[in-house]
Amino acid sequence: MPDTRHDAGSAQPFAIIRSRLESNVTVIAVSGELDLASADQLDRAIRDAERSTTGWIVIDLEALRFMDSTGLGVLLQARRRATENSDRLRFIRSRHEQVTRLLSLTDTTELFS
């Protein structure tokens, strides 16, 4: 699969969502700000990966600086679908305080480890 870019904006602070295939793993890297304006692009990228035959799907949130409840909702829905199906979804945590604080406040940190 080629590197696909689902761009919610031309530059930061909007989210930049890139999908790439590495061996048998689809990596969806999210950077910038995941909010109402960009959540649909992430949802689309995840659903595309779910329909593929790749073994694992990794959502890399390491460079994600901001996430609102809409972005969190997309991740929670993806997590729910994964547990109901093949559970081939994994996450790389954000290194940014705002995102880790949101996950802590919503008691969802363990879902994205």
C-alpha positions in Angstrom: 0.0 0.0 0.0 1.4 3.4 -0.9 1.8 6.2 1.7 -1.6 7.8 1.7 -2.2 11.2 3.2 -5.5 12.2 4.6 -4.9 15.9 5.1 -7.3 17.8 7.2 -5.5 21.0 6.4 -2.4 22.2 4.6 -0.3 22.7 7.6 -0.2 22.5 11.4 -2.1 22.9 13.7 -4.6 20.7 11.8 -4.2 17.0 11.9 -2.0 15.3 9.3 -3.0 11.6 8.9 -0.7 9.3 6.9 -1.2 5.6 6.3 1.6 3.3 5.2 2.2 -0.4 5.0 5.2 -1.9 6.7 5.5 -5.7 6.3 2.1 -6.9 7.5 1.3 -3.8 9.5 -0.7 -0.8 8.5 0.6 2.3 10.4 -1.7 5.3 10.6 0.4 8.2 12.0 -1.5 11.2 13.3 0.1 14.5 14.1 -1.1 18.0 15.0 -4.6 18.5 16.3 -7.3 15.9 16.1 -10.7 17.5 16.5 -14.1 18.0 14.8 -12.4 19.3 11.6 -10.1 16.2 11.2 -11.9 13.3 13.0 -13.6 12.1 9.8 -10.3 11.8 8.0 -8.9 9.6 10.8 -12.1 7.5 10.9 -11.9 7.0 7.1 -8.2 5.9 7.3 -8.9 3.4 10.1 -11.9 1.9 8.3 -9.8 1.6 5.1 -7.2 -0.3 7.2 -9.9 -2.5 8.8 -11.2 -3.5 5.4 -7.7 -4.5 4.2 -6.0 -7.9 4.7 -3.1 -6.5 6.7 -2.3 -8.4 9.9 -2.1 -5.5 12.3 -3.2 -1.9 12.4 -1.1 0.5 14.5 -2.4 4.0 15.2 0.7 6.1 16.0 -0.4 9.1 18.2 3.1 10.0 19.2 3.1 13.4 17.4 -0.5 14.2 18.2 -0.4 17.5 20.2 -4.2 18.0 20.8 -7.3 15.9 20.8 -10.9 16.8 21.6 -13.8 14.6 22.4 -14.6 14.1 18.8 -11.2 12.6 18.1 -11.4 10.5 21.3 -14.7 9.2 20.1 -13.2 8.0 16.8 -10.5 6.2 18.7 -13.0 4.6 21.1 -15.2 3.4 18.3 -12.2 1.9 16.5 -11.2 0.2 19.8 -14.7 -1.2 20.3 -14.8 -2.5 16.7 -11.4 -4.2 17.2 -12.5 -6.0 20.4 -15.6 -7.2 18.7 -13.6 -8.5 15.7 -10.1 -9.7 15.3 -8.5 -7.3 17.9 -5.6 -6.4 15.5 -5.5 -2.8 16.6 -2.6 -1.3 18.6 -1.7 2.2 19.6 1.5 4.2 20.1 0.8 6.8 22.8 1.1 10.5 22.3 4.0 12.2 24.1 2.1 15.4 24.5 0.6 16.4 27.9 -2.8 17.6 26.6 -3.5 14.3 25.0 -2.3 12.2 27.9 -4.3 14.5 30.3 -7.5 13.9 28.3 -7.0 10.2 28.4 -6.4 10.3 32.1 -9.4 12.5 32.8 -11.7 10.2 30.8 -10.2 7.1 32.3 -9.3 5.7 28.9 -5.5 5.6 29.2 -5.3 1.8 29.4 -7.4 1.4 26.3 -4.7 3.1 24.2 -1.6 1.3 25.5 
